Amino acid sequence: IQMTQSPPSLSASVGDRVTISCRASQSISNYLNWYQQKPGKAPKLLIYAASSLQSGVPSRFTGSGSGTDFTLTISSLQPEDFATYYCQQSYSTQLTFGGGTKVDIK
Amino acid sequence: QVTLKESGPVLVKPTETLTLTCTVSGFSLSNVRMGVSWIRQPPGKALEWLAHIFSNDEKSYNTSLKTRLTISKDTSKSQVVVTMTNMDPVDTATYYCARIMAYSSSQFDPWGQGTLVTVSS
């Protein structure tokens, strides 16, 4: 299953509402996870099962969608949110990631 | 506190076999709800899942790399080992191990710090 993220990169300001999209090549129900990765660091789980917030993750992060189209929204971008975000599907036993969306400072 | 740590060579030569070890703490490899995955990331590129193993010794491999990969675990040592044969410069990447949750959304959490492996003669 191919995972396509858009946009590949975006520039935003602190306080902005940011939306990142992830599309699956076939329906994956809600088997979709989101990760945040900062430069030189390992990825960190943000959202699992499309919309469940991982413990300890700020509530400004929300996930939505089902089937083939999913969205990660950051309601008010904070300085520590500048990073690359990846989606990952787990519907298939062949686990796959999206290509990533880099969020940088405008 | 759950932690994972990767160890292994930083440099391998083309055609050699890479062996990486993931040592876990804070959870048991015999826990039926959890397993350990290996994921890699070439410099500047996206993440690629390689393989995982669960407590019942169920294993799954990335089909594009299946012929080159072997994953195993030693529960008593809290270690998961992955080997990749016939290494090539395109296999240069940071290799991560991560805990995978079996009866949820197969999410990876947490991740090890990663180890950069360079393939060069």
Interface residues (C-beta under 8 A of the other chain):
Chain A: N30 Y31 L32 N33 Y35 K41 A42 P43 K44 L45 Y48 A49 A50 S52 Q54 Y86 Q88 S90 T93 Q94 L95 T96 F97 G98 G99 G100
Chain B: S37 A46 L47 E48 W49 H52 S60 N62 T63 Y96 A98 M101 S104 S105 S106 Q107 F108 D109 P110 W111 G112 Q113 G114
